[in-house]
Amino acid sequence: MVSDCLARDRRLAVVGLKPGYEAAYDAKPAVYPVAGAGEIVQWERLATGRFNILLRGDGRIRIEAELPTDTLYRVVRARVLEDEVPEGTDPLAAEAQRVTAACLSVLKAQGHLSPQVEEALRSARGPGVVADQIASAVIPDPAMRQELLETLDVRRRLERLAAALDDMLRRVG
């Protein structure tokens, strides 16, 4: 799959398997209808033939149909989902700053804060990107990450993420 992606446009979608997938893992287990999509920006082929990849996420997709294929991986037709952001100049900047501060507090309490991580969080562009980066890197619960992925309303995504980070901070602190 990675070889095929690299030979084409380096685009890849990452979809979550629904609970209970273990029984049908080798078949075609049920997947969530919303997935993250992005571009492979770095890769390394290992001696085993596998790859280490770095995928830069750049959006959400809704799977509309699974296409027939003779590959070992699934191919879908999907449409891009756009973030819902209130109009105005940086209407969610304060919420994004609050979520970033909460994330930094959680990472510091866990002993995982580094200058590089702090710089990456502070340099994120746009409230939706802030929420997505923090959710994918810090939120341990797959169901919560999926919920956040499916939340197109950026204000609601930031609010839900802030609550999850506050809860994590209470448990760590």
N, C-alpha and C positions, 0 to 999 in steps of 0.2 A: 504494500500500500504506500509506504513512504517513498519507495523508489518511483512508483507511478506518479505520485504528487510532485516529486522533484523533477521528473521528466516533463511535466506539464507546467502548471502555473504556481506550484508550491502552496496551493490552497488546500485546507483541511478543516473538517468539522469534527468537533469532539462532542459526543452525545453520551448522556448518562444511561446506564441500564436500570430498569425499574426493579424494585425489590422482588426477590424470588428468582432472579436471573440464573442463579447457580444451577438449578435443575435443567436449564436449557442452554447453558453457556456455549456448548459446541454447535448448537443449532442457530436459531435466530431469536434470541431473547427479546422481549418487549423493551422498547426504549422510550424515553421521554420525547415529546413532540418538539421541544425547544432545545436547541444546542448552541454551543459557542462555535464561532468560525474564525479562522485567521490564516496567516501566512507563515510557513516554515522559514525562519530567518537565519537559523544556524542548524547545522547537523553534523553528526560524526557517525560514520559507519563502524561498528564494532567488529572484532574478529569473528564473532558468532553469526554475523550477518544482520544482526539487529541494528537499530539506530538509537542514538540519543539525539533528540530534536529540541529546539526552542521554537515554540509557536507564539507569534505575536497576535493575540486576539484582537479582532477589530469589529466584532459585531455578533449579533444573534441571528439565528435562522429558525424558521418553523418548517419542519419536515412536512411536505405535502404528499409525497408518494415515494415508496421504495421502488427502484428500477431493477429490472432483471439484469443479472450480471453473471459472468462465469468466474469472477474473482473470489478470493477467500474473504474479502471484506465487502461491506455493504455500500451501495451507491444510491443516493436519493436525489429527488428534485425538491428544492426548498426555495422559500422566499425570505428575503432579508427583512428583519424586524427593526424598526426605528425606535430610538428612545423617545419618550414623551417628556419634554422639558417645558416648563412655564416660560412665557415670553418675557423679555426684559433683559437688562444687562446683568449678567451673572446672578440670576435669581436664587441659585442654590449654592453660591460660594460659601456662605456661612455654615450651611449644613455639611458641605464637603470638608471644610476646615475642622469642624467638630468631629467628624468621623475619622479624619486623619489623626487628630490629637488622641482620640480614644484608641486607635490602632497602635500608635506609638507607645501609649501607656501599657497596653496589653503586651506588646513585644518586649518592652523594658522589664515588666514584671516577670515575664517568662525567660528573661536572659537571652533573647534573640535579636536585640536591637543592635544594629551596626550603622556606622556612618553611611555606607552604601545604600542600605535599606531605607534609612531616613531620607536621604537625598532622592531616591526613586519615588518615595511616597509624596514628598513635597513638590516634586517636579511634574507630577501627573497633570495632564491637560483635560480639564472639564470634569464636572461632578460625576457624570456617568462613568467615566474612565476611572476616577478615584474609587468609586464604589466597586467596580468590577475587579480592579487590581487587588484591593484589600480583601474582598470576598474570596477570590480564588487562592490567595496566598495565606490567609489567616484563619478563615472559618473552617473548622475541622469536620463539621457535620455535612455529609453529602446532600441530605434532604434540604437543609438550609441553603446550601450553595445553589441547588436547583431552583428553590423558591426565588432566590434573588435573581438568578438568570432569567426566570420567566417574568419578572416584574419589569415592565417597560416604563412605568411611571418612575422617573428618576428620584423625585421627592420621596415617594413611598419606599423605594429601594434604599435610599440613604437613611430614612427613619428606621426601617427594619434592621439594617446593618448596624446602626448606632445602638439599638436595643440589644442586639446579639453581642456586640463588643462590650457594652456595659455589663452584661451578664458574665462574659468571660473574665472581665476585670474583677468582678466581685468574687468569682470562684478562685482566681489566682491570688488576689490580694488578701 
